[in-house]
Amino acid sequence: MPPRNRLMRDEIRAAATRLFGVRGLGAVTLQEIADELGMSKAALYHYFPNKDALVTAIFEDWAREGADRIGAVVVLDEPASARLRRLIELHVLGLTRHLDLYRLGFRDEDQLPAEARAVFDKFKREVDGAVRAVVQDGVESGEFQPVDAKIAAFAAIGMCNWMYKWYRPDGSYQPPELAAMLARFTLGGLLRRNPDDARTADGAVDRAALIAELAADLQREVDVLRATQSPESKQGDQP
């Protein structure tokens, strides 16, 4: 596809996602999307033959990019806590960056075309599966408390996903601050606080790794607290 056509498709997807997220999937017509872009409806048909095709393309591109990023984190040669933090922060940053799309997916899921709904459901399963796998790694290594990895993953991802209801870009906290907070909340319920309690399968204790991890967590909290005290971070009434 020529670069100009690719750029136009991107602009159409962005405008449509914005309108869908604000007004709802059923309330927006292709004509309104074309008007938003200053183009004719016939020109829009050149890129997408109908509304269902447009919605499906929006979700396919987003899910493909997100799945690649998540998969890359799961296989990193890092402790489970470091990978889990990366996953939670990645998910939160992705949600704040694509807020309209998440609103569309969660709020209007029953209105999505079958193909788009299948893509969205698959992506949610991939996120849940990635978090569950990393939590299980941490449990088996002794880094995390002996929890049910499935329930822990649902709790962590559910906490993040609910942001689509309350997050506002003009709120008090910037996305990286929120990402660090939610990652800290997740790890706080999983990490063993006494390094002597953390043992690998052969009974060895990796005290240095756990102490370093706890120190990194504390430093991250300090950074977040400092950031929230800066004047530019206090922009609204968001929780």
C-alpha positions in Angstrom: 0.0 0.0 0.0 1.4 3.4 -0.9 2.5 5.5 2.1 -0.1 8.2 1.4 -2.9 5.6 1.4 -1.5 4.1 4.6 -1.5 7.5 6.2 -5.0 8.2 5.2 -6.2 4.9 6.6 -4.5 5.8 9.9 -6.2 9.1 10.0 -9.6 7.5 9.3 -9.1 5.0 12.0 -8.1 7.6 14.5 -11.0 9.9 13.7 -13.5 7.0 13.8 -12.1 5.7 17.1 -12.4 9.1 18.7 -16.0 9.6 17.6 -17.0 6.1 18.5 -15.4 6.4 22.0 -17.2 9.7 22.7 -20.6 9.0 21.3 -20.9 5.2 21.1 -20.6 2.9 18.2 -24.2 2.9 17.1 -24.5 6.7 17.2 -21.8 7.5 14.6 -22.3 7.1 10.8 -19.7 6.8 8.1 -20.9 10.2 6.8 -20.1 11.8 10.1 -16.6 10.3 10.0 -16.1 11.6 6.5 -17.3 15.0 7.6 -14.9 15.0 10.5 -12.0 14.4 8.1 -13.3 16.8 5.4 -13.7 14.1 2.8 -16.6 12.7 0.9 -18.3 9.5 1.9 -17.4 8.0 -1.5 -13.7 8.7 -0.8 -14.0 7.0 2.6 -15.4 3.9 0.8 -12.2 3.7 -1.1 -10.4 2.8 2.1 -13.2 0.9 4.0 -16.2 -0.6 2.3 -18.5 -0.4 5.3 -18.6 0.5 9.0 -18.0 -3.1 10.2 -14.8 -3.3 8.1 -13.6 0.0 9.6 -14.3 -1.1 13.2 -12.6 -4.5 12.6 -9.5 -2.8 11.2 -9.3 -0.5 14.2 -9.2 -3.5 16.6 -7.0 -5.7 14.5 -4.2 -3.1 14.2 -4.4 -2.2 17.9 -4.4 -5.9 19.1 -1.5 -6.9 16.8 0.7 -4.2 18.2 -0.3 -4.8 21.8 0.1 -8.6 21.6 3.6 -8.2 20.2 4.7 -5.9 23.0 3.2 -8.2 25.7 4.8 -11.3 24.2 8.2 -9.6 24.2 7.9 -8.9 28.0 6.9 -12.4 29.0 10.0 -14.0 27.6 12.5 -11.5 29.0 15.3 -13.0 31.1 14.3 -11.0 34.2 12.7 -11.9 37.6 9.0 -12.4 37.6 8.5 -9.2 39.6 10.3 -7.1 37.0 8.4 -8.6 34.2 5.1 -8.3 36.0 5.8 -4.6 36.6 6.6 -4.1 32.9 3.3 -5.8 31.9 1.1 -3.8 34.2 2.8 -0.5 33.3 2.6 -1.4 29.6 -1.1 -2.2 29.9 -1.8 1.0 31.8 0.1 3.2 29.3 -1.6 1.4 26.4 -5.0 2.1 28.0 -4.3 5.8 28.5 -2.9 6.1 25.0 -5.9 4.3 23.4 -8.6 5.4 25.9 -11.3 5.8 23.2 -10.7 2.4 21.9 -10.9 0.8 25.3 -14.1 2.6 26.0 -15.5 1.3 22.7 -14.4 -2.2 23.5 -15.7 -2.5 27.1 -18.7 -0.2 26.9 -20.0 -1.2 23.4 -18.7 -4.8 23.2 -22.1 -6.2 22.5 -22.4 -3.8 19.5 -19.1 -4.7 17.9 -19.1 -6.6 14.6 -18.4 -10.3 15.2 -14.9 -10.1 13.7 -13.9 -7.1 15.9 -15.4 -8.7 19.0 -13.4 -11.8 18.4 -10.2 -9.8 18.0 -10.9 -7.9 21.2 -11.8 -11.1 23.2 -8.6 -12.7 21.9 -6.5 -9.8 23.0 -8.0 -9.8 26.5 -7.2 -13.5 26.8 -3.6 -12.9 25.7 -3.2 -10.2 28.3 -4.7 -12.3 31.0 -2.6 -15.3 30.0 0.6 -13.3 29.9 0.1 -11.9 33.4 -1.0 -15.3 34.7 2.1 -17.0 33.3 4.4 -14.4 34.9 2.7 -14.6 38.3 3.0 -18.4 38.1 6.7 -18.1 37.4 7.0 -15.9 40.5 5.1 -18.4 42.7 7.1 -21.3 41.5 10.4 -19.5 42.1 9.4 -18.4 45.6 9.5 -14.7 44.7 5.7 -14.4 45.1 3.4 -15.6 47.7 1.7 -18.9 47.0 -1.4 -17.5 45.3 -3.8 -18.7 42.6 -2.1 -17.2 39.5 -5.4 -17.1 37.6 -7.2 -15.1 40.3 -4.2 -12.8 40.8 -4.1 -12.1 37.0 -7.8 -11.3 36.9 -7.5 -9.0 39.8 -4.5 -7.1 38.4 -5.9 -6.7 34.9 -9.4 -5.9 36.2 -7.9 -3.1 38.3 -6.2 -1.7 35.2 -9.1 -2.1 32.8 -11.5 -0.2 35.1 -9.5 2.9 34.3 -11.5 3.4 31.2 -14.3 4.5 33.5 -12.5 7.1 35.6 -9.2 8.1 33.9 -9.1 11.6 32.4 -6.1 13.0 30.5 -6.4 16.3 32.3 -6.4 14.7 35.7 -4.0 15.0 38.6 -1.6 12.2 37.5 0.2 11.6 34.3 0.1 8.1 32.7 3.6 7.0 33.8 2.7 7.9 37.4 -0.5 5.9 37.3 1.3 3.0 35.7 3.9 3.0 38.5 1.1 3.2 41.1 -0.9 0.3 39.8 2.2 -1.8 39.2 3.1 -1.2 42.8 -0.4 -2.1 44.1 -0.1 -5.4 42.1 3.3 -6.3 43.4 2.4 -5.3 46.9 -0.1 -8.1 47.1 2.3 -10.7 45.7 5.9 -10.1 46.8 7.1 -11.9 49.9 8.2 -9.2 52.4 10.8 -11.3 54.2 13.6 -12.4 51.8 14.3 -15.4 54.0 10.8 -16.8 53.0 11.6 -16.7 49.3 13.1 -19.9 48.2 13.7 -21.6 44.8 12.6 -25.1 44.1 15.9 -26.5 45.5 15.6 -24.5 48.7 18.1 -21.8 47.9 17.3 -18.2 48.9 18.0 -15.4 46.4 18.2 -12.7 49.0 20.2 -10.3 46.9 17.7 -10.3 44.0 14.7 -9.8 46.3 16.3 -7.0 48.3 17.3 -5.3 45.0 13.7 -5.6 43.8 12.3 -4.2 47.0 14.7 -1.3 46.8 13.7 -0.6 43.2 10.0 -0.6 44.3 10.7 1.9 47.0 12.7 4.2 44.7 9.8 4.1 42.2 7.4 5.1 44.9 9.7 8.0 45.8 9.9 9.1 42.2 6.1 9.0 41.9 5.6 11.0 45.1 8.1 13.6 43.9 6.4 13.8 40.5 3.0 14.3 42.0 4.2 17.3 44.0 5.3 19.2 40.8 2.9 22.0 39.8 2.4 20.6 36.2 1.1 17.3 37.5 -1.8 18.9 39.4 -4.1 19.6 36.6 -7.6 18.4 37.7 -9.7 16.5 40.1 -9.0 13.0 38.9 -8.6 10.5 41.8 
